[in-house]
Every structure is written in C-alpha cells, then in structure tokens.
Amino acid sequence: MVRRIRVLVIDDSASVREAMTSVLSSDPEIEVIGTAADPYVAARRLQKEVPDVITLDVEMPRMDGITFLRRLMAQHPIPVVMCSSLTEAGSQTLLEALEAGAVDAILKPRTDTHQQLLEARTLICDTIKAAAGARPRRRPEARGTCRAPEPKLTADVILPRPREGGGSGSGSGSGSGSRDGPLTRTTDKVVCIGASTGGTESLREVLEALPANAPGVVIVQHMPAGFTAAFARRLDTLCDVTVKEAEHGDAVLRGRVLIAPGNRHLLLQRSGARYEVAIKDGPLVTRHRPSVDVLFRSAARSAGANAIGILMTGMGDDGAQGLLEMRQAGAVTLAQDEESCVVFGMPKVAIALGAAQKVVSLADVPAEILRLGGR
C-alpha cells in the first residue's frame, strides 16, 4: 500500500480548518493527521508527530505565520504551503513567507460554485503533493468523499493544433515565417520561462542577475490569482529590469519582464515586427491556469527560432510538451538541473521527452539568457 502524504493544517479559523480537512481528505493520496488553531498548538503537535507537509495561515493570534515559519525553517525544515486570503496586505506578507522558506502558496478554499470547488480541490491537492517532494533548506532565523479527478486538459483547449495537411487560417499571431514581409520580420529574441513549486525565489535569483538591457522575458509562474501583481511589484523593486504583471496587449521589450496574472492564461503573439502578449480565460490546462504549455505552444508558433524556452523547478509535467514544440519550431530550449531544483518534476519530464537541448543549473540561467539573447 502506498504511504499517504501526512498534512498538518494550521489556521485560527475553525471553518477554514474544516474546509481544508474536507478538501485534502477527498484525495486518497493525502491524510490530514491533525489541525491546530495557532503555532503554539502546532508546536506541541510537532513534538509528537512530524508531518510531510504543513499548511500555514498567515494572520493568527499569539504568533503570526511568518514568525512561526522562520523558527521552523531554522530548527527543523518541513515543506510549508502558505494558505492565505486574497487581500493586498496578505499578498505582501505571502511574498515574505516565500522568501522565508515556504515552498508554495494557495488561496483558502472557495465553494461559491460547484466548478470553483472542483478547481480548488484540484489546485490545493496538487500543491500539497508537489510540496511533499520539495527539499526545503535550513535557514537561519531572520527577522470528505473521494472524487474522480478533473480531466487533465492539454493546450489544445486554448490553442488548438493546426489540422493535418490544411492551411493554418488567418488567425492573428500565428507566427508563420512564410508570410513574413519586410515590415514584419524581426530578429529580436524573446525569453519564455515556466516555473512552479520553488519558482518564486528561483525567478528572483535569475531576474536580479539580469542587466537593464536584457532580452524581453515572459513568465508563467504557477501562483494564485491576486498574488502575481504583488510578486511582480516586489521583483521590480529588486531588479534592474522592469517587472510587471502582464496585461493584454503588453509589448515584449528589452529590459521588460512580463509575468502571467494568476488564474489567466498568457500567450505570446506577433503584432507586425514586435511581440506582445494576450491574456485569456479558459479551463485548467495540465491542471494549471496559467499554464506553461499554453505559453510555450504560442511561442513556438509566433516566435519559432527567435524564442528561448526555459523550464524551471516544479512538480508535474506542465511545460514539457510545450518545450518540445518550441524545440521542434527551432527555438533554443533549456531545463533546470536536478541539483538546483526545489522540485525536479517539470524539467525531468522535459528532459525525458528530449525537449531540452541543454540542462543548466539555476546559477547559470542568467548567463545563458544573455548569451542566447544577445547583449
């Protein structure tokens, strides 16, 4: 019998503890071993039994989640997933938590509609499974009923494959080199990056190392809706490049980094001689929204050999097929190596597919971007 992932839920709200227990218990691979109303109760529980993953509220009485997280990471690192409400203050605190060692973040489950409940279950349970495989590092203390899983959709639902033997039609952003005229040709490179668990801090390391004239970068980081804007603003204060949450029609320019908004798909498309992004709604693709596969497929079609694809840390296989499509379209493709990944899932699948031309450490990613993108 396969051992289930043991989870401790820490939240001061009894209704949230109940909802989280119900959501997690609906997955046969997960077992909730207990709940705690605050970090002091949790600390006593940890003396008796150590879980595989902890879900941790941000705002709690007696001791806040960030303080508890920092003490935990300094003494006994355990994969921690932050569980937060969608607020501006919560977004900023959540970023502090990720910097302090939390491996991922989820929104507290919403059950407004049946579809929201199903998606919440999918995202929360997948996040817990990813966290269970993470390798958190010790850090010095600084300041229900089992249900069938939702179908795993591919990028076809957002960006269908062209029909065999047929024309590709006249849709915008198709990126067909055969129809390029003198006024639409471009040699500008565009860098497309996909990341999930462990990606927030890994992306910070990469972007902080880029100069102000670095090639344009488009990123899909699996992150809850509402938090990507704060994440982008935080990176913008730390980096020489400009970082912002992507908006529909934003141009991809040198020195600019666009991050897909949480809960929306992001596509790369051509507009004359420049690249821009499109933001679209749609179902979960490879169980994610935004999906790396959607971005990478759009890059393969719109940019071809002008694109650079990089797949970084994360669980599952989102982005692996898309990276292969980018390579087949002439793009240069990279995957992060196992040693530097928090979770060696997405890059591992891409390497096995033959999608990655080169496997690189996290520390080497900035140099590769500059080498391949010019200047």
C-alpha positions in Angstrom: 0.0 0.0 0.0 1.4 3.4 -1.0 2.0 5.7 2.0 -0.2 8.7 2.1 1.1 12.3 2.4 0.6 13.4 6.0 -0.6 17.0 6.4 -0.9 19.3 9.5 -3.3 22.2 9.0 -2.7 25.4 11.0 -5.3 28.1 10.9 -7.1 30.1 13.5 -10.4 29.8 11.8 -12.4 26.6 12.6 -14.3 26.9 9.4 -11.1 27.0 7.3 -9.6 24.1 9.2 -12.8 22.1 8.5 -12.8 23.1 4.8 -9.1 22.3 4.3 -9.6 19.0 6.0 -12.5 18.1 3.8 -10.7 19.2 0.6 -7.5 17.3 1.4 -9.2 14.2 2.7 -11.0 13.9 -0.6 -7.7 12.8 -2.2 -6.8 9.2 -1.4 -3.1 10.1 -1.5 -3.4 12.6 1.3 -4.1 12.2 5.0 -4.8 15.1 7.5 -3.1 14.0 10.7 -4.3 17.0 12.7 -5.2 20.6 12.8 -4.0 23.5 15.1 -5.6 26.8 15.8 -2.2 28.6 16.3 1.5 28.0 16.1 1.8 27.1 19.9 -0.7 24.3 19.5 1.1 23.2 16.3 4.5 23.2 18.1 3.1 20.8 20.7 1.7 18.6 18.0 5.0 18.5 16.1 6.7 17.1 19.2 4.6 14.0 18.9 4.4 13.6 15.1 6.2 15.2 12.2 4.0 15.7 9.1 5.2 15.6 5.5 3.7 19.0 4.7 2.2 21.9 6.8 -0.4 24.3 5.6 0.0 27.6 7.4 -2.2 30.6 7.8 -0.6 34.0 7.6 -2.5 36.0 10.2 -3.1 34.3 13.5 -3.3 35.3 17.2 -0.4 34.9 19.6 2.1 34.3 16.8 1.8 35.1 13.2 2.6 32.6 10.4 5.8 34.3 9.2 7.4 34.2 12.7 6.5 30.5 13.1 7.7 29.7 9.6 11.1 31.4 10.2 11.6 29.5 13.5 10.6 26.2 11.8 13.0 26.7 8.9 15.8 27.5 11.3 15.2 24.4 13.5 13.5 21.7 11.5 12.8 22.5 7.9 9.5 20.9 6.7 7.7 21.7 3.4 5.3 24.5 4.2 2.5 25.8 2.0 1.0 29.2 3.0 -2.7 29.4 3.0 -4.0 33.0 2.6 -7.0 35.1 1.8 -7.0 37.3 -1.2 -6.0 40.7 0.2 -3.4 43.3 -0.7 -1.8 43.0 2.8 -1.9 39.3 2.5 -0.1 39.4 -0.8 2.8 41.3 0.6 3.0 39.0 3.6 2.8 36.0 1.4 5.9 37.1 -0.5 7.7 37.4 2.8 6.7 33.9 3.6 8.1 32.6 0.2 11.3 34.4 0.9 11.5 32.9 4.4 11.3 29.3 3.0 7.7 28.4 2.2 7.6 26.3 -0.9 4.3 27.4 -2.3 1.0 29.2 -1.6 -2.7 28.6 -2.0 -5.8 30.6 -1.5 -8.2 29.4 1.2 -10.8 27.2 -0.5 -13.8 28.9 -2.0 -17.0 27.0 -2.5 -19.2 29.6 -4.2 -19.9 27.3 -7.1 -19.5 23.6 -7.9 -16.8 24.4 -10.5 -14.9 26.6 -8.1 -15.0 23.8 -5.5 -13.7 21.3 -8.0 -10.9 23.6 -9.2 -10.0 24.4 -5.6 -9.7 20.8 -4.7 -7.5 20.1 -7.8 -5.1 23.0 -7.2 -4.8 22.5 -3.4 -4.3 18.8 -3.5 -1.7 19.1 -6.4 0.1 21.8 -4.4 0.3 19.6 -1.4 1.7 16.7 -3.5 4.3 19.0 -5.0 5.3 20.3 -1.6 5.8 16.8 -0.3 8.5 16.3 -2.8 10.3 19.6 -2.1 13.6 19.9 -0.4 13.4 22.9 1.9 16.8 24.1 3.1 17.6 25.1 6.7 17.6 28.8 7.1 19.0 30.9 9.9 16.1 32.6 11.8 15.8 36.1 10.4 13.6 38.8 11.2 -14.8 14.5 2.6 -15.6 11.9 0.0 -13.1 10.7 -2.7 -14.0 12.2 -6.0 -12.7 11.4 -9.5 -10.0 13.9 -10.5 -10.8 16.6 -13.0 -9.7 15.7 -16.6 -6.2 16.8 -17.3 -6.6 19.1 -20.3 -3.8 20.0 -22.8 -3.0 23.3 -24.5 -5.4 22.2 -27.3 -8.3 23.7 -25.4 -6.7 27.2 -25.6 -4.6 27.0 -28.7 -5.7 24.0 -31.0 -3.1 22.2 -33.1 -3.4 23.1 -36.9 -5.2 20.5 -39.0 -3.1 17.9 -40.8 -2.4 19.0 -44.4 -4.6 22.1 -44.1 -3.9 25.8 -44.0 -3.4 27.5 -40.7 -6.0 30.1 -41.5 -5.7 33.8 -40.9 -5.7 34.0 -37.2 -3.5 36.7 -35.6 -0.2 35.8 -34.0 0.3 32.6 -36.0 4.0 33.4 -36.4 4.2 31.8 -39.8 7.6 32.7 -41.2 6.4 32.1 -44.8 4.0 35.0 -44.6 6.5 37.5 -43.1 7.1 40.6 -45.1 10.0 43.1 -44.8 7.9 45.2 -42.3 7.1 42.2 -40.1 10.4 40.4 -39.9 12.3 40.6 -36.6 15.4 39.1 -35.1 14.6 40.1 -31.6 14.8 37.3 -29.1 12.1 36.6 -26.6 12.7 34.5 -23.5 9.8 32.3 -22.2 10.2 30.9 -18.7 7.9 28.4 -16.9 8.1 27.6 -13.2 6.0 26.2 -10.4 6.9 25.0 -6.9 10.1 26.8 -5.7 9.9 29.1 -8.6 9.3 32.4 -6.9 12.7 32.5 -5.2 14.4 30.9 -8.2 13.0 33.5 -10.5 14.1 36.3 -8.2 17.7 34.9 -8.4 17.6 34.9 -12.2 16.0 38.3 -12.7 18.2 40.1 -10.2 21.2 39.0 -12.2 19.9 40.5 -15.5 21.1 43.9 -16.7 18.6 46.6 -17.7 19.1 45.9 -21.4 18.4 42.1 -21.1 16.2 40.4 -23.7 12.4 40.7 -23.2 11.1 37.9 -20.8 7.7 36.4 -20.5 7.0 34.2 -17.4 4.3 31.8 -16.3 4.7 31.0 -12.6 2.0 28.9 -11.0 0.6 31.3 -8.4 -2.8 32.1 -7.0 -4.9 34.9 -8.6 -4.2 38.2 -6.9 -0.7 37.5 -5.8 1.1 37.8 -9.1 0.7 41.6 -9.1 2.4 41.9 -5.7 5.0 39.4 -6.8 5.8 41.5 -9.9 6.0 44.7 -7.9 8.3 43.1 -5.4 10.7 41.9 -8.2 10.5 45.3 -9.8 12.0 46.9 -6.7 14.9 44.4 -6.7 15.9 44.2 -10.3 17.5 46.4 -13.0 14.9 45.1 -15.5 11.4 46.4 -15.3 9.0 43.7 -14.0 5.2 43.9 -14.2 2.1 41.7 -14.2 1.2 41.2 -17.8 -1.8 43.0 -19.3 -3.5 42.1 -22.6 -1.6 43.8 -25.5 1.6 44.5 -23.5 4.7 44.6 -25.8 7.6 42.3 -25.1 10.6 44.7 -25.0 14.2 44.7 -24.0 14.6 45.3 -20.3 11.0 44.3 -19.6 9.7 41.2 -17.8 6.0 40.3 -18.0 4.5 37.8 -15.5 1.3 36.0 -16.3 -1.6 37.1 -14.0 -2.8 34.3 -11.7 -5.8 32.4 -12.9 -5.4 33.6 -16.5 -3.6 32.1 -19.4 -0.9 34.1 -21.2 0.0 33.7 -24.9 2.8 35.2 -27.0 1.8 36.6 -30.3 3.2 38.8 -33.1 2.0 42.3 -34.0 3.9 43.4 -37.0 7.6 43.4 -36.2 7.1 43.1 -32.5 5.9 40.6 -29.9 3.1 41.2 -27.5 1.1 39.1 -25.0 -2.5 38.1 -25.0 -4.4 37.3 -21.7 -7.1 34.7 -22.0 -9.6 32.9 -19.8 -10.2 29.2 -20.2 -10.2 25.9 -18.3 -7.2 24.5 -16.4 -4.6 23.2 -18.8 -2.3 20.4 -17.4 -4.2 21.2 -14.2 -3.0 24.8 -14.1 -4.1 28.3 -15.1 -1.9 29.9 -16.2 -0.3 27.0 -18.0 3.3 26.9 -19.2 2.3 24.6 -22.0 0.0 27.3 -23.4 2.7 30.0 -23.3 5.3 27.6 -24.8 3.0 26.5 -27.7 2.2 30.1 -28.5 5.9 30.9 -28.5 6.6 28.0 -30.9 4.0 29.3 -33.3 4.7 33.1 -33.0 8.4 33.3 -32.4 9.9 30.0 -33.7 13.7 30.3 -33.8 13.6 33.7 -32.2 12.4 32.2 -28.9 14.3 30.8 -26.0 12.4 28.4 -23.7 13.4 27.7 -20.1 11.6 25.2 -17.9 12.4 25.5 -14.2 11.6 23.9 -10.8 8.1 22.5 -10.3 6.1 19.3 -9.9 4.2 17.6 -12.7 4.6 17.9 -16.4 3.3 21.4 -17.3 5.6 22.9 -19.9 7.3 19.7 -21.0 5.2 19.2 -24.2 5.3 22.9 -24.9 9.1 23.0 -24.6 9.3 20.1 -27.1 7.1 22.1 -29.5 9.4 25.1 -29.1 12.5 23.0 -29.9 10.8 21.5 -32.9 10.0 25.0 -34.1 13.7 26.0 -33.9 13.8 27.6 -30.5 16.7 27.1 -28.1 15.4 25.1 -25.1 16.8 24.8 -21.6 15.8 22.8 -18.5 17.0 23.4 -14.9 19.1 20.7 -13.4 18.0 18.4 -10.5 20.6 19.7 -8.0 19.3 23.3 -8.1 15.6 22.5 -8.3 13.3 22.6 -5.3 11.2 20.0 -7.1 12.7 18.2 -10.1 9.4 17.4 -11.8 8.6 19.6 -14.8 12.3 19.7 -16.0 12.7 16.0 -15.5 9.8 15.2 -17.8 11.0 17.7 -20.4 14.5 16.1 -20.4 13.0 12.6 -20.8 10.9 13.9 -23.8 14.0 15.2 -25.5 12.6 18.7 -25.2 15.6 20.3 -23.6 18.7 21.0 -25.7 20.7 21.8 -22.6 20.4 21.2 -18.8 21.7 24.0 -16.7 22.0 25.0 -13.1 19.9 27.8 -11.7 23.1 29.9 -11.3 23.9 29.6 -15.0 20.4 30.6 -16.3 21.1 34.4 -16.4 24.3 34.0 -18.4 22.5 31.7 -20.8 19.8 34.2 -21.3 22.3 36.9 -22.1 24.4 34.7 -24.3 21.5 33.4 -26.4 19.6 36.7 -26.4 22.4 38.9 -27.3 23.8 41.8 -25.2 
